[in-house]
Amino acid sequence: MPVRSTRPIRLALVGFGHVGRRFAELLGGPYGRVLRHAGVEARVTAIATGRHGLAVDPRGLPLAQALRLVGAGQALTPLHRGKPLASTRALLAAAPYDVLVELSPLEPLTGGPATSHVAAALRRGRHVITANKGPVAHAARRLSALARRHGVRFLHEGAVMDGFPVFNLAGRCLRGVTVRGFRGVLNATTTRILSRMEADVPFDVALAEAQAAGVAEADPAFDLDGWDAAVKACALANALMGADLRPADVERVSVRGVTAEEVARAAAEGKRWRLVARARRDGRTVTARVAPEELPLGDLLVSDGADGVLVLDTDLMGEVGLWEGAGGVDQTAYAVLSDLLEVAAPARP
């Protein structure tokens, strides 16, 4: 059987947390095989982290060794080859790479530093893949224009609903369709808490359970007060509806005000509380809101076992629903692979 020829593609990983490490692990196995079948041989030539320093090797970094060092809490510095680099910004300006994979932690109020990382790579004429919601929520229009100007791709399938193909679905399977609005349950932490409250578990206990399970952060305000859902709503509105929203533009109502009595009453009436993100176009204006709502049991947004549910309202197809089961690191890592395959694919006519 003939061996298919491959061309090299060099990756710079900015952020080497759970998703970055899982992607690196799978790149040495099934992800690598999938990419070779697509005609490319991917190698990571640069890694930048917040806690473990950075490393560059034009020949390709030894990922197994990088994973061991970070897993042991050690710096990546011993793997670096070449001139010392003082910062991620310096790495993005000097390192040899074809694609930036931006996986740094989200800063919801400004979208930085991820947005500046993405812009720097695009200006250098490099493709960008990100699973960070910040650049899409804060600068989708500007970054997309920058990518077009430099003839490269800005892809972000992992920014909302992990690896579920939200953006690809709208862009490639709903061609000619206008998204007029959407509604969705996009925050797993609040869904879990409200579901536990339906079983008579107090709010504080349900929150502690979510934290113990790693679903909620030690400081859960980002989830409970609607910031996570607002950032995702902006990313969706900006990418699917051509809006130019920022998270601060989104009206937010916290789930902290939903009482056990309200949850019990809703259950008795055949309803459930969920934190719902909505967006709607009115002429040229797109508005978004995140707030707890009572929903009937037959509503898709209260589906059991779903980490995320999104319903798009379109002009030609009516409502189109997307249902995601338990999402996680593997699903987000797959979104990076999916976008990388898009970069590797031959240009369409």
C-alpha positions as CSV (number, residue, x, y, z in Angstrom):
1,M,0.0,0.0,0.0
2,P,1.6,3.3,-1.0
3,V,2.6,5.7,1.8
4,R,0.9,9.1,1.5
5,S,3.4,12.0,1.4
6,T,2.9,14.6,4.1
7,R,3.9,18.2,4.5
8,P,5.1,19.6,7.8
9,I,3.0,22.1,9.9
10,R,4.6,23.8,12.9
11,L,2.5,24.6,15.9
12,A,3.0,27.1,18.8
13,L,0.9,26.3,21.9
14,V,0.2,29.2,24.1
15,G,-1.3,27.8,27.3
16,F,-0.4,24.3,28.4
17,G,-3.2,23.5,30.9
18,H,-5.6,20.6,30.8
19,V,-6.6,21.1,27.1
20,G,-3.1,21.9,25.8
21,R,-1.7,18.9,27.6
22,R,-4.4,16.6,26.4
23,F,-4.0,17.8,22.8
24,A,-0.2,17.2,23.1
25,E,-0.8,13.6,24.4
26,L,-3.2,12.8,21.6
27,L,-1.0,14.4,18.9
28,G,1.5,11.5,19.6
29,G,-1.3,9.0,18.9
30,P,-4.7,9.2,17.2
31,Y,-4.5,12.9,16.4
32,G,-1.2,12.4,14.7
33,R,-2.6,9.6,12.6
34,V,-5.6,11.6,11.5
35,L,-3.5,14.5,10.5
36,R,-1.1,12.3,8.5
37,H,-4.0,10.9,6.7
38,A,-5.0,14.5,5.9
39,G,-1.5,15.0,4.4
40,V,0.3,16.9,7.2
41,E,2.9,16.0,9.8
42,A,2.3,18.3,12.8
43,R,5.1,19.1,15.2
44,V,5.0,21.5,18.2
45,T,7.9,23.9,17.9
46,A,7.0,26.3,20.7
47,I,5.1,26.2,24.0
48,A,4.4,29.2,26.3
49,T,2.9,28.8,29.8
50,G,2.1,31.1,32.6
51,R,3.7,28.9,35.4
52,H,6.3,26.7,33.6
53,G,8.0,29.2,31.4
54,L,8.5,28.7,27.7
55,A,10.5,26.6,25.2
56,V,11.2,26.7,21.5
57,D,12.9,24.2,19.3
58,P,12.7,24.6,15.5
59,R,13.2,20.8,15.1
60,G,10.1,20.1,17.3
61,L,9.8,19.8,21.0
62,P,9.8,16.4,22.7
63,L,6.2,16.4,23.9
64,A,6.5,13.4,26.2
65,Q,9.3,15.1,28.0
66,A,7.4,18.4,28.1
67,L,4.4,16.6,29.6
68,R,6.5,15.0,32.2
69,L,8.2,18.3,33.2
70,V,4.9,20.2,33.6
71,G,3.2,17.2,35.3
72,A,6.0,17.3,37.9
73,G,5.6,21.1,38.3
74,Q,8.9,21.9,36.7
75,A,9.9,24.5,34.1
76,L,10.1,23.8,30.4
77,T,13.4,25.8,30.2
78,P,15.6,22.8,29.7
79,L,13.9,22.0,26.4
80,H,14.5,25.5,24.9
81,R,16.9,25.8,22.0
82,G,18.2,29.2,20.7
83,K,18.2,32.7,22.0
84,P,16.5,33.3,25.3
85,L,12.9,34.7,25.0
86,A,11.6,36.9,27.8
87,S,7.9,36.6,27.2
88,T,5.0,35.1,25.2
89,R,5.0,38.2,23.1
90,A,8.6,37.6,22.2
91,L,7.9,34.0,21.4
92,L,5.1,34.9,19.1
93,A,7.3,37.4,17.3
94,A,10.4,35.2,16.9
95,A,9.5,31.5,17.1
96,P,9.1,29.3,14.0
97,Y,5.5,28.3,13.6
98,D,2.7,28.1,11.0
99,V,-0.3,27.9,13.4
100,L,-0.8,29.5,16.8
101,V,-3.0,27.3,19.1
102,E,-4.1,29.8,21.7
103,L,-5.3,28.0,24.9
104,S,-4.5,30.5,27.6
105,P,-6.9,31.1,30.5
106,L,-9.9,33.3,29.8
107,E,-10.0,36.8,31.2
108,P,-13.7,37.6,30.7
109,L,-13.8,41.4,31.3
110,T,-11.1,42.2,28.6
111,G,-10.4,39.1,26.6
112,G,-6.7,39.6,27.2
113,P,-4.0,38.5,26.9
114,A,-5.4,36.0,24.5
115,T,-6.8,38.6,22.1
116,S,-3.4,40.3,21.8
117,H,-1.8,36.9,21.2
118,V,-4.2,36.1,18.4
119,A,-3.7,39.6,16.8
120,A,0.1,39.3,17.0
121,A,0.1,35.9,15.2
122,L,-2.3,37.1,12.5
123,R,-0.2,40.2,11.8
124,R,2.7,37.9,11.3
125,G,0.7,36.0,8.7
126,R,0.1,32.9,10.8
127,H,-3.1,30.9,11.2
128,V,-4.8,31.0,14.6
129,I,-6.8,28.3,16.4
130,T,-8.3,29.2,19.8
131,A,-10.5,27.5,22.3
132,N,-10.5,30.8,24.3
133,K,-13.9,32.6,24.2
134,G,-12.3,36.0,24.9
135,P,-11.0,36.8,21.5
136,V,-14.3,35.9,19.9
137,A,-16.4,37.7,22.5
138,H,-14.3,40.9,22.5
139,A,-12.8,41.2,19.0
140,A,-14.3,38.7,16.5
141,R,-15.0,41.3,13.9
142,R,-11.5,42.9,14.1
143,L,-9.6,39.7,14.3
144,S,-11.6,38.1,11.3
145,A,-10.8,41.2,9.2
146,L,-7.1,41.0,10.3
147,A,-7.0,37.3,9.2
148,R,-8.5,38.1,5.8
149,R,-6.1,41.0,5.3
150,H,-3.1,38.6,5.9
151,G,-4.6,35.7,4.0
152,V,-4.8,33.3,7.0
153,R,-7.5,31.6,9.1
154,F,-8.9,32.6,12.5
155,L,-10.7,29.5,13.8
156,H,-12.4,29.0,17.2
157,E,-14.7,25.9,17.2
158,G,-13.7,25.1,20.8
159,A,-14.8,28.5,22.2
160,V,-18.4,27.5,22.8
161,M,-19.9,24.0,23.7
162,D,-16.4,22.4,23.8
163,G,-15.9,20.4,20.5
164,F,-19.5,20.5,19.2
165,P,-19.4,22.0,15.7
166,V,-21.5,25.1,16.4
167,F,-19.6,27.5,14.1
168,N,-18.9,24.9,11.4
169,L,-22.6,24.0,11.3
170,A,-23.7,27.5,10.8
171,G,-20.9,28.3,8.3
172,R,-20.9,25.2,6.2
173,C,-24.2,23.3,6.7
174,L,-26.6,26.3,6.9
175,R,-25.3,28.3,3.9
176,G,-27.6,31.1,2.8
177,V,-29.4,31.0,6.2
178,T,-29.6,34.1,8.4
179,V,-29.4,33.5,12.2
180,R,-32.0,35.8,13.7
181,G,-31.4,34.9,17.3
182,F,-30.7,32.1,19.7
183,R,-31.4,30.8,23.1
184,G,-29.3,28.4,25.0
185,V,-28.2,26.8,28.3
186,L,-24.5,27.2,28.1
187,N,-23.1,27.0,31.6
188,A,-22.8,23.5,33.1
189,T,-22.1,24.8,36.7
190,T,-25.5,26.5,37.1
191,T,-27.3,23.7,35.4
192,R,-25.8,21.2,37.9
193,I,-26.7,23.4,40.9
194,L,-30.3,24.0,39.8
195,S,-30.7,20.3,39.0
196,R,-29.5,19.4,42.5
197,M,-31.9,22.0,44.0
198,E,-34.7,20.2,42.3
199,A,-33.7,17.2,44.5
200,D,-34.1,19.4,47.6
201,V,-30.3,19.9,47.9
202,P,-29.6,23.4,49.4
203,F,-27.9,25.9,47.1
204,D,-24.7,26.1,49.1
205,V,-24.4,22.3,49.3
206,A,-25.0,21.9,45.5
207,L,-22.4,24.6,44.9
208,A,-19.9,22.8,47.1
209,E,-20.6,19.5,45.2
210,A,-19.9,21.2,41.9
211,Q,-16.7,22.6,43.2
212,A,-15.6,19.2,44.6
213,A,-16.3,17.6,41.2
214,G,-14.2,20.3,39.5
215,V,-17.2,21.7,37.6
216,A,-17.1,25.0,39.5
217,E,-14.1,27.1,40.4
218,A,-13.1,28.0,43.9
219,D,-14.5,31.4,43.2
220,P,-17.8,30.6,41.4
221,A,-18.9,34.2,40.7
222,F,-17.9,33.9,37.0
223,D,-20.5,31.1,36.6
224,L,-23.2,32.1,39.1
225,D,-23.4,35.8,38.1
226,G,-23.7,35.0,34.4
227,W,-20.3,36.1,33.1
228,D,-19.4,32.8,31.5
229,A,-22.7,32.6,29.7
230,A,-22.4,36.3,28.7
231,V,-19.0,35.7,27.1
232,K,-20.4,32.7,25.2
233,A,-23.4,34.7,24.2
234,C,-21.2,37.4,22.8
235,A,-19.0,34.8,21.0
236,L,-22.1,33.3,19.3
237,A,-23.7,36.6,18.5
238,N,-20.5,38.0,17.0
239,A,-19.6,35.0,15.0
240,L,-23.1,33.8,13.9
241,M,-25.0,37.1,13.7
242,G,-22.3,39.6,12.7
243,A,-22.8,41.5,16.0
244,D,-20.0,43.5,17.7
245,L,-21.0,42.9,21.4
246,R,-18.9,42.8,24.5
247,P,-19.7,40.9,27.7
248,A,-20.4,44.2,29.5
249,D,-23.2,44.9,26.9
250,V,-25.1,41.8,28.0
251,E,-27.7,42.2,30.6
252,R,-27.0,39.6,33.4
253,V,-29.1,38.3,36.3
254,S,-27.4,36.0,38.8
255,V,-28.8,32.6,39.7
256,R,-28.1,33.4,43.4
257,G,-31.6,34.9,43.6
258,V,-33.4,31.7,42.7
259,T,-34.7,30.3,46.0
260,A,-35.4,26.7,47.0
261,E,-39.1,27.6,47.3
262,E,-39.2,28.9,43.7
263,V,-37.5,25.7,42.4
264,A,-40.0,23.5,44.3
265,R,-43.0,25.5,43.0
266,A,-41.7,25.3,39.5
267,A,-41.3,21.5,39.8
268,A,-44.8,21.2,41.1
269,E,-46.0,23.1,38.0
270,G,-44.0,20.9,35.6
271,K,-41.3,23.5,35.1
272,R,-37.5,23.8,35.7
273,W,-35.2,26.7,36.3
274,R,-32.2,27.2,34.0
275,L,-29.8,30.0,33.4
276,V,-30.7,30.9,29.8
277,A,-28.6,33.0,27.3
278,R,-30.7,34.8,24.6
279,A,-29.8,37.0,21.7
280,R,-32.1,38.7,19.2
281,R,-31.7,41.0,16.2
282,D,-33.9,44.0,15.8
283,G,-33.0,45.7,12.6
284,R,-29.2,46.4,12.8
285,T,-29.1,46.0,16.5
286,V,-28.3,42.7,18.3
287,T,-29.0,42.5,22.0
288,A,-28.3,39.7,24.4
289,R,-29.4,38.7,27.9
290,V,-28.5,36.1,30.5
291,A,-30.9,35.3,33.3
292,P,-32.6,32.5,35.2
293,E,-35.9,31.4,33.6
294,E,-38.7,28.9,34.3
295,L,-39.0,26.5,31.4
296,P,-41.6,23.8,30.7
297,L,-40.3,20.2,31.0
298,G,-40.9,19.7,27.2
299,D,-38.5,22.5,26.3
300,L,-35.3,21.3,24.7
301,L,-33.3,23.6,27.0
302,V,-34.2,21.4,30.1
303,S,-33.0,18.1,28.5
304,D,-31.6,15.7,31.1
305,G,-28.0,14.8,30.8
306,A,-27.0,17.8,28.7
307,D,-24.1,20.0,29.5
308,G,-25.1,22.5,26.8
309,V,-28.1,23.1,24.6
310,L,-28.4,25.7,21.9
311,V,-31.4,26.6,19.7
312,L,-30.8,28.8,16.7
313,D,-33.6,30.8,15.2
314,T,-33.1,31.0,11.4
315,D,-35.0,32.6,8.5
316,L,-35.0,29.6,6.2
317,M,-34.8,26.6,8.5
318,G,-36.8,27.8,11.5
319,E,-35.4,26.5,14.8
320,V,-32.3,24.3,14.7
321,G,-31.3,22.6,18.0
322,L,-27.9,21.5,19.1
323,W,-27.6,19.1,22.1
324,E,-24.3,18.3,23.8
325,G,-23.9,15.6,26.5
326,A,-21.1,15.8,29.1
327,G,-18.4,18.0,27.6
328,G,-14.9,18.2,28.8
329,V,-11.2,18.3,28.0
330,D,-11.3,15.6,25.3
331,Q,-14.1,17.4,23.5
332,T,-12.3,20.7,23.6
333,A,-9.0,19.1,22.4
334,Y,-10.9,17.6,19.5
335,A,-12.1,21.1,18.6
336,V,-8.5,22.1,18.2
337,L,-7.9,19.0,16.0
338,S,-11.0,19.9,13.9
339,D,-9.8,23.4,13.3
340,L,-6.3,22.2,12.5
341,L,-7.7,19.8,9.9
342,E,-9.5,22.9,8.4
343,V,-6.2,24.7,8.1
344,A,-4.6,21.7,6.6
345,A,-7.3,21.2,4.0
346,P,-6.7,22.4,0.4
347,A,-8.3,25.7,-0.4
348,R,-11.9,25.3,-1.7
349,P,-12.7,26.9,-5.1
